[in-house]
Amino acid sequence: MSDEEQRQRVIEVVLREKGEDCPELVVVRAGARLGGGLVDYRCKEGDPSDSLMLTPEDARYVGIDMSVPDPPETGG
């Protein structure tokens, strides 16, 4: 899946799940998490980033490889 195709699919999921219409959406990061996926995004370049937890189905839909979750981030 191309970056643009992933971006278009994230736009769809953000609109459906959060009601945010972000035609200029920028995907900052997308990765697998236990129980689904996590997408960090900006509605437009320069906006503060926001996050959306995804179901495994939505994570696969936006092109996140669900076979190997990212290691948990450690604090400190």
C-alpha distances in whole Angstrom, upper triangle without the diagonal:
4,7,8,6,7,10,11,10,12,15,16,16,18,20,21,22,24,25,23,22,20,19,19,17,16,14,16,15,13,14,16,20,22,22,19,16,17,16,18,18,20,21,22,22,25,25,26,23,23,21,20,20,18,19,17,16,14,13,11,10,9,7,10,11,14,16,17,19,19,23,25,26,30,32,35
4,5,5,6,9,10,11,12,14,16,17,18,20,21,22,24,24,23,21,19,17,16,15,14,12,15,14,13,15,18,21,24,24,21,18,18,16,17,17,18,19,19,19,23,23,24,22,22,21,20,21,19,21,20,18,17,15,14,13,10,9,12,14,17,19,20,20,20,24,26,27,30,32,35
4,6,5,6,9,10,10,12,14,15,16,18,20,21,21,22,20,19,16,15,14,12,10,9,11,11,11,14,16,20,23,23,20,17,16,13,14,13,15,16,16,16,19,20,20,18,19,18,18,19,18,20,19,19,16,14,14,13,10,9,11,14,17,19,20,20,19,23,24,24,28,30,32
4,5,5,6,9,10,10,13,14,15,17,19,20,21,21,19,17,14,12,11,10,10,10,13,14,13,16,19,22,25,25,21,18,18,15,15,14,15,15,15,15,19,19,21,18,19,19,18,20,19,21,21,19,17,16,16,14,11,11,14,17,20,22,23,23,22,26,27,27,31,32,34
4,5,5,6,9,10,11,13,14,16,17,18,20,20,18,17,15,13,13,12,12,11,15,15,13,16,18,21,24,23,19,17,17,15,16,15,16,16,17,18,21,21,22,20,20,19,18,19,17,19,18,16,14,13,13,10,8,9,12,15,18,20,21,21,22,25,27,27,31,33,35
4,5,5,6,9,10,11,12,14,15,16,17,18,17,16,14,13,13,11,10,8,12,11,10,12,14,17,20,20,16,13,13,11,13,12,14,15,16,17,20,19,20,17,17,15,14,16,14,16,15,14,11,10,10,8,5,6,9,12,15,18,18,18,18,22,23,24,27,29,32
4,5,5,6,9,10,10,12,14,15,16,16,14,13,10,10,9,7,7,6,10,11,10,13,16,19,22,22,18,15,14,10,11,9,11,11,12,13,17,16,17,15,14,14,14,16,14,17,17,16,13,12,13,11,8,10,12,15,18,21,21,20,20,23,24,24,28,29,32
4,5,5,6,9,10,11,13,14,15,15,13,12,10,8,10,8,10,10,14,14,13,16,18,21,24,23,19,17,16,13,14,12,13,12,13,15,19,18,19,17,17,16,15,17,15,17,18,16,13,13,14,11,8,11,14,17,19,22,23,23,23,26,27,27,31,32,35
4,5,5,6,9,10,11,12,14,14,13,13,12,11,13,11,12,11,14,14,12,14,16,18,21,19,16,14,14,11,14,12,14,14,16,18,21,20,20,17,16,15,13,14,12,14,14,12,9,10,10,7,5,9,11,15,16,20,21,20,21,24,25,26,29,31,34
4,5,5,6,8,10,10,11,12,11,11,10,10,11,8,9,8,11,11,10,12,14,16,19,18,14,12,11,8,10,9,11,11,13,15,18,16,17,14,12,11,10,11,10,13,14,13,9,9,11,9,6,9,11,15,16,19,20,19,19,22,22,23,26,28,31
4,6,5,6,9,10,10,10,9,7,6,7,9,7,9,9,13,14,13,16,18,20,22,21,17,15,14,11,12,10,10,9,11,14,17,15,16,14,13,13,11,14,13,15,17,15,12,13,14,12,10,13,15,18,20,23,24,22,22,26,26,26,29,30,33
4,6,5,6,9,10,10,9,9,9,9,12,10,13,13,16,16,15,17,18,20,22,20,17,15,15,13,14,13,14,12,15,18,21,19,19,17,15,14,12,14,12,14,16,14,10,12,14,10,9,13,15,19,19,23,24,23,24,27,27,27,31,32,35
4,5,5,6,8,9,9,10,11,12,14,11,13,12,15,15,13,15,16,17,19,17,14,12,12,10,12,12,14,13,16,19,21,19,19,16,13,12,9,10,9,11,13,11,7,10,12,9,8,12,13,17,17,21,22,20,21,24,24,25,28,29,32
4,6,5,5,7,6,8,8,10,12,9,12,11,14,14,13,15,17,17,20,18,15,13,12,10,11,9,11,10,13,16,18,15,15,13,10,10,8,10,10,12,15,14,10,12,15,13,11,15,15,19,19,23,23,21,21,24,24,24,27,28,31
4,6,6,4,5,5,7,10,12,11,14,14,17,18,17,19,20,21,23,21,18,17,15,13,14,12,13,11,14,18,19,17,17,16,13,13,11,13,13,15,18,16,13,15,17,14,13,17,18,22,22,26,27,25,25,28,27,28,31,31,34
4,6,6,8,9,11,13,16,14,17,16,19,19,17,19,20,20,22,19,17,16,15,14,16,15,16,14,18,21,23,20,20,18,15,14,11,13,12,13,16,14,11,14,16,13,13,17,18,21,21,25,26,24,25,28,27,28,31,32,35
4,6,8,11,12,15,17,15,17,16,18,18,16,18,18,18,19,17,14,14,13,12,14,14,15,14,18,21,22,19,19,16,13,12,9,10,9,11,14,13,10,13,16,14,13,17,17,20,20,24,24,22,23,25,24,25,28,29,32
4,5,9,11,14,16,13,16,15,17,18,17,19,19,19,21,19,17,15,14,13,13,12,13,12,16,19,20,16,16,14,11,10,8,11,11,14,17,17,13,15,18,17,16,19,19,23,22,26,26,24,24,26,25,25,28,28,31
4,6,9,12,15,13,16,17,19,20,19,22,23,23,24,22,20,19,17,16,16,14,14,12,16,19,20,17,17,16,13,14,12,14,15,17,20,19,16,18,20,18,17,21,22,25,25,29,29,27,27,30,28,28,31,31,34
4,6,9,11,10,13,14,16,18,18,21,22,23,25,23,20,19,17,14,14,12,11,8,12,15,17,13,14,13,11,12,11,15,15,18,21,20,16,18,21,18,17,20,21,25,25,29,29,27,26,29,28,27,30,30,33
4,6,9,9,12,14,17,19,19,22,24,25,27,26,23,20,19,16,15,13,11,8,11,14,16,14,15,15,13,15,14,17,17,20,22,21,17,19,21,19,17,20,22,25,26,30,30,28,28,31,30,30,33,33,35
4,5,5,9,11,14,16,17,20,22,24,26,25,22,19,17,14,13,10,8,5,7,11,13,11,13,12,12,13,13,17,17,20,22,21,17,18,21,18,16,19,20,24,25,29,29,27,26,29,28,28,31,31,33
4,6,9,12,15,17,18,21,24,26,28,28,24,21,19,16,15,12,10,7,8,11,14,13,16,15,15,16,16,20,19,22,24,22,19,20,21,18,16,19,21,24,26,29,30,28,28,31,31,30,33,34,36
4,7,10,13,15,17,20,23,25,28,28,24,21,19,15,14,10,8,6,5,8,11,11,13,13,14,16,17,20,20,23,25,24,20,20,22,19,16,19,20,24,26,29,29,28,27,30,29,28,32,32,34
4,7,9,12,13,17,20,21,25,24,21,18,15,12,10,7,6,4,5,8,11,10,12,10,11,12,13,16,17,20,21,21,17,17,19,17,14,16,17,21,23,26,26,24,23,26,26,25,28,28,30
4,6,9,11,15,18,20,24,24,20,17,14,10,9,6,5,6,6,7,10,10,11,9,10,12,13,16,17,20,21,21,17,16,18,17,13,15,16,19,21,24,24,22,21,23,23,22,26,26,28
4,6,7,11,14,16,20,20,17,13,11,7,6,4,7,9,10,10,12,12,12,9,10,10,11,14,14,17,18,18,15,13,15,15,11,12,12,16,18,21,20,18,17,20,20,19,23,24,26
4,7,10,14,16,19,20,17,14,11,8,5,5,7,10,11,10,11,11,11,8,9,9,12,14,15,19,19,20,17,15,17,17,13,14,13,16,18,21,19,17,15,18,18,17,20,20,22
4,7,10,12,16,17,14,11,8,6,5,7,10,13,14,14,15,15,13,10,11,9,11,12,13,16,16,18,15,12,15,15,12,12,10,13,15,17,16,14,12,14,15,14,17,19,21
4,7,10,13,14,11,7,6,4,6,9,12,15,16,17,18,17,16,12,12,10,10,10,10,13,13,14,12,9,11,12,9,9,7,10,11,14,13,11,10,13,14,14,18,20,23
4,7,10,12,9,6,6,7,9,12,16,18,20,20,22,21,19,15,14,11,11,10,10,12,11,13,12,8,10,12,10,9,6,8,8,11,9,7,7,10,11,12,16,18,21
4,7,8,6,4,6,9,12,15,19,21,23,24,25,24,22,18,16,13,12,10,9,10,8,11,11,7,9,12,11,10,6,7,6,8,7,5,6,9,10,12,16,19,22
4,6,5,5,6,10,12,16,20,22,24,25,26,24,22,18,16,13,11,9,9,10,9,12,12,9,12,15,14,13,10,10,8,10,9,5,6,8,8,11,14,17,20
4,6,7,10,13,16,19,23,25,28,29,29,27,25,21,19,15,14,10,10,10,9,13,14,11,13,16,16,16,13,12,9,11,10,7,9,10,9,12,15,18,21
4,7,10,13,16,20,23,25,28,29,30,28,26,22,19,15,13,9,8,7,6,10,11,10,12,15,15,15,13,13,9,12,12,9,12,13,13,16,18,21,25
4,7,10,14,16,20,22,25,26,27,25,23,19,17,13,11,7,5,5,4,8,8,6,9,11,11,12,9,10,8,11,11,9,11,13,13,16,19,21,25
4,7,10,13,17,19,21,22,24,22,20,16,14,10,8,6,5,6,6,9,8,5,8,10,9,10,7,9,8,11,11,8,10,12,12,14,18,20,23
4,7,10,13,16,18,19,20,18,16,13,10,7,6,5,6,9,10,12,10,8,11,12,10,12,9,12,11,14,13,10,10,13,12,13,16,18,21
4,6,10,12,15,16,17,15,14,10,8,6,5,7,8,11,12,14,11,9,12,12,9,11,9,13,13,16,16,13,12,15,15,15,18,20,23
4,7,10,12,13,14,12,10,6,6,4,7,9,11,15,16,17,14,12,16,16,13,14,13,16,16,20,18,16,14,16,15,15,18,18,21
4,7,9,10,11,9,9,5,5,6,8,11,13,16,18,19,15,14,17,16,13,15,14,18,19,22,21,19,17,20,19,18,21,22,24
4,5,6,8,6,6,5,6,9,11,14,16,20,22,22,18,18,20,19,16,18,18,21,23,26,25,23,21,23,22,21,24,24,26
4,7,9,7,8,8,8,11,12,16,17,21,23,22,19,19,21,19,16,19,20,23,25,28,28,25,24,26,26,24,27,27,29
4,6,6,9,9,11,14,16,19,20,24,26,25,22,21,24,22,19,21,21,25,27,30,29,27,26,28,27,26,29,29,30
4,6,9,9,12,15,17,21,22,26,27,27,24,23,25,24,20,22,22,25,27,30,29,27,25,27,27,25,28,28,29
4,7,9,12,15,18,22,24,27,29,29,26,25,27,26,23,24,24,28,29,32,31,28,26,28,27,25,27,26,27
4,6,9,13,15,19,21,25,27,27,24,23,26,25,21,24,23,27,28,31,30,27,25,27,26,24,26,25,26
4,7,10,14,17,20,23,25,26,23,22,25,25,21,23,22,26,27,30,28,25,23,24,23,21,23,22,23
4,7,10,14,16,20,22,23,20,18,22,21,18,20,19,22,23,26,24,22,19,21,20,18,20,20,21
4,7,10,13,17,19,20,17,16,20,19,16,19,18,21,21,24,23,20,19,20,19,17,20,20,22
4,7,10,13,16,17,14,13,17,17,14,16,15,18,18,21,20,17,16,18,16,15,18,18,21
4,6,10,12,14,11,10,14,14,12,15,13,16,16,19,19,16,16,18,17,17,20,21,24
4,7,10,11,9,9,13,13,12,14,12,15,13,17,17,14,14,16,15,16,19,20,23
4,6,8,6,6,9,10,9,12,10,13,11,15,15,13,14,17,16,18,21,23,26
4,5,5,6,9,10,11,12,11,13,11,14,15,13,15,18,18,20,23,25,28
4,6,5,6,9,10,11,9,10,7,11,12,11,14,17,17,20,23,25,29
4,5,5,6,9,10,10,11,9,13,15,14,17,20,21,23,26,29,32
4,5,5,6,9,9,11,11,14,16,15,17,20,20,22,26,28,31
4,5,5,6,5,8,7,11,12,11,13,17,17,19,23,25,28
4,5,5,5,7,7,10,12,12,15,18,19,22,25,28,31
4,5,7,10,11,14,16,16,18,21,22,24,28,30,33
4,6,9,11,14,16,15,16,20,21,22,26,28,31
4,6,9,12,13,13,14,18,20,21,25,28,31
4,6,9,10,10,11,15,16,18,22,24,27
4,6,7,8,10,14,16,18,22,25,28
4,6,6,9,13,15,17,21,24,27
4,7,10,12,15,18,21,25,28
4,7,9,12,15,18,21,24
4,6,9,12,15,18,21
4,6,9,12,15,18
4,6,9,13,15
4,6,10,13
4,7,10
4,7
4
